[in-house]
Amino acid sequence: MLAVIDAPIIIGILVLGAILFGADKLPKLARSAGQAKKEFVMGQIEADEATNKAREEARVRAQTQSADVMDNVEVGNAAGEAVPPPTIDRGTPSS
C-alpha cells in the first residue's frame, strides 16, 4: 500500500495542503505533526519498558513459586552436626 505513494503524490498533497491551509500555516502544521509523532514514539518506548518490567516480574514470581522450599533449609541433627541430604537409593541416614 505504501509503495504506491511516490514523489508526485507527495508533491500533490503538499500543493493541496498549501491551497487549503495557506502557505503560512503549513510549517505550523508540519511542526505539530512532528511533535505528535515524537510523543507517540515516547509513549511506545514507555509501554515497551513497562512490558519488559512486567515480564521480568512475572518471570521472578514464577521462579519463586517453582523453587523448592527446602533449598534454603539447613539440615542438621539434634547435636548440630551436618546431615548429608537423602539419596535416591538409601534415604536419610536415620532410616
ZIHU-V722764 format. One record per backbone hydrogen bond with DSSP energy under -0.5 kcal/mol. CO is the residue of the C=O (numbers start at 1). NH is the residue of the N-H. E is the energy in kcal/mol with one decimal. If there is no record, write none. Layout:
# ZIHU-V722764
CO/NH/E
CO/NH/E
This chain:
# ZIHU-V722764
1/4/-1.1
2/5/-0.8
4/6/-0.8
6/10/-2.1
7/11/-2.6
8/12/-2.2
9/13/-2.3
10/14/-2.2
11/15/-2.5
12/16/-2.5
13/17/-2.4
14/18/-2.4
15/19/-2.1
16/20/-2.6
17/21/-3.0
17/22/-0.6
18/22/-1.2
22/25/-0.8
22/26/-1.0
23/27/-0.6
25/29/-2.4
26/30/-2.7
27/31/-2.5
28/32/-2.5
29/33/-2.0
30/34/-2.3
31/35/-2.4
32/36/-2.3
33/37/-2.2
34/38/-2.3
35/39/-2.5
36/40/-2.2
37/41/-2.5
38/42/-2.4
39/43/-2.4
40/44/-2.2
41/45/-2.3
42/46/-2.4
43/47/-2.3
44/48/-2.5
45/49/-2.4
46/50/-2.4
47/51/-2.4
48/52/-2.6
49/53/-2.4
50/54/-2.4
51/55/-2.5
52/56/-2.3
53/57/-2.5
54/58/-2.4
55/59/-2.5
56/60/-2.5
57/61/-2.6
58/62/-2.6
59/63/-2.3
60/64/-2.5
61/65/-2.3
62/66/-1.9
63/67/-0.6
64/67/-0.6
68/71/-1.5
69/72/-0.9
70/73/-1.1
75/83/-0.7
77/80/-1.6
81/77/-2.0
87/91/-1.7
91/87/-1.5
92/95/-1.4
